[in-house]
Amino acid sequence: MLLLGIAAYLSHQELRKSKFDMLNITIPLARLIVFGTCIFDEITQFFEPYRSADITDLAAHILGIIVFTRLAEKFLESVHE
């Protein structure tokens, strides 16, 4: 949760809050990039004999991504005020 959260936080800052619009839903681009990496990681763990894919692990990663991109948005808003 923490590692992917930090990746989402730094990516969101570096991408300067870039957003992706689709079907009237706006999602931060950093969230999509880090989430894609997270999904790829879970898929590869499923096929590795010594690793296991876990839905709670995926949920923790998603929570970290959401929380840390929100923190990045709040931080960027406070810096620009």
C-alpha positions as CSV (number, residue, x, y, z in Angstrom):
1,M,0.0,0.0,0.0
2,L,2.7,2.5,1.0
3,L,5.1,1.8,-1.9
4,L,2.4,2.2,-4.6
5,G,0.9,5.1,-2.7
6,I,4.2,6.9,-2.8
7,A,4.5,6.1,-6.5
8,A,1.0,7.5,-7.1
9,Y,1.8,10.6,-5.1
10,L,5.0,11.4,-6.9
11,S,3.5,10.6,-10.3
12,H,0.6,12.8,-9.7
13,Q,2.8,15.7,-8.8
14,E,5.1,15.1,-11.7
15,L,2.2,14.9,-14.2
16,R,0.9,18.2,-12.7
17,K,-2.6,16.7,-11.9
18,S,-3.2,15.5,-15.5
19,K,-6.6,13.9,-15.8
20,F,-8.2,11.4,-18.1
21,D,-11.8,11.9,-19.1
22,M,-14.0,8.9,-20.2
23,L,-17.7,8.6,-20.1
24,N,-18.2,11.7,-17.9
25,I,-15.7,10.3,-15.4
26,T,-12.5,12.1,-14.6
27,I,-9.6,10.0,-13.3
28,P,-6.1,11.3,-12.5
29,L,-3.6,10.0,-15.0
30,A,-1.2,9.0,-12.3
31,R,-3.8,6.8,-10.7
32,L,-4.4,4.9,-14.0
33,I,-0.6,4.4,-14.6
34,V,0.1,3.1,-11.1
35,F,-3.1,1.0,-11.1
36,G,-2.1,-0.6,-14.4
37,T,1.3,-1.5,-12.9
38,C,-0.5,-2.9,-9.8
39,I,-2.8,-5.1,-12.0
40,F,0.2,-6.3,-14.0
41,D,2.0,-7.2,-10.8
42,E,-1.0,-9.2,-9.5
43,I,-1.4,-11.1,-12.8
44,T,2.3,-12.0,-12.9
45,Q,2.1,-13.2,-9.3
46,F,-0.8,-15.5,-10.3
47,F,1.5,-17.4,-12.7
48,E,4.6,-17.6,-10.5
49,P,4.8,-20.8,-8.6
50,Y,6.3,-19.2,-5.4
51,R,4.0,-16.2,-5.3
52,S,0.3,-15.8,-4.9
53,A,-2.2,-13.3,-6.2
54,D,-4.4,-12.0,-3.4
55,I,-7.5,-9.8,-3.6
56,T,-6.8,-8.2,-0.3
57,D,-3.3,-7.2,-1.5
58,L,-4.9,-5.7,-4.6
59,A,-7.5,-3.8,-2.5
60,A,-4.7,-2.4,-0.3
61,H,-2.8,-1.2,-3.3
62,I,-5.9,0.5,-4.7
63,L,-6.6,2.2,-1.4
64,G,-3.0,3.4,-1.2
65,I,-3.2,4.8,-4.8
66,I,-6.4,6.6,-4.1
67,V,-5.3,8.0,-0.7
68,F,-1.9,9.2,-1.9
69,T,-3.2,10.8,-5.1
70,R,-5.7,12.7,-3.0
71,L,-2.9,13.8,-0.7
72,A,-0.9,15.0,-3.7
73,E,-4.0,17.0,-5.0
74,K,-4.3,18.7,-1.6
75,F,-0.6,19.4,-1.4
76,L,-0.6,20.9,-4.9
77,E,-3.6,23.1,-4.1
78,S,-2.0,24.4,-0.9
79,V,1.3,25.2,-2.7
80,H,-0.5,27.1,-5.5
81,E,-2.6,29.2,-3.1
